[in-house]
């Protein structure tokens, strides 16, 4: 699994309302090979300690135990989370179906390899991403939608966005890996075809 993990990629959930959505995002993060999850949780619905989170049955059930294998860190505020990210030289992009950022990008047109360290932010289920998060971000990413409904739930949107981001970053990592070994995903897929 290690060769498939996208190093220096963090999914951030800002002020989620529902523990099931947190679990679903953690499941997506684990399945897609995102390195970490940060949760901005001003209501303190999650424990501070990851070990305590791992033991929480409601989170283990909704994440299908992915919380045991994915690093999760909680923050009291958006500013606290940005302080941590910026201290470690992470760039941030936010997700929203509405044009909000200084630079707005359709998901399929974005280049998610331009920064070595990247945090992808997902907003609250009802209010979306905060203005504070938009102010601190490099871009606002939107999923193209063609129906009457202009938004997706948190679990679905995180899965779609993180699939595209991890696909690009995994391809980039495989091309520029030290020693230029074969792409591990192609090696696994070739074995499955045999």
PyMOL commands that set and color helices and strands:
alter all, ss='L'
color gray80, all
select helices_A, chain A and resi 2-4+19-32+50-55+57-62+66-68+78-87+107-109+131-135+154-176+178-180+184-193
alter helices_A, ss='H'
color red, helices_A
select strands_A, chain A and resi 6-14+34-40+71-75+91-95+104-106+118-122+139-142
alter strands_A, ss='S'
color yellow, strands_A
deselect
rebuild
show_as cartoon
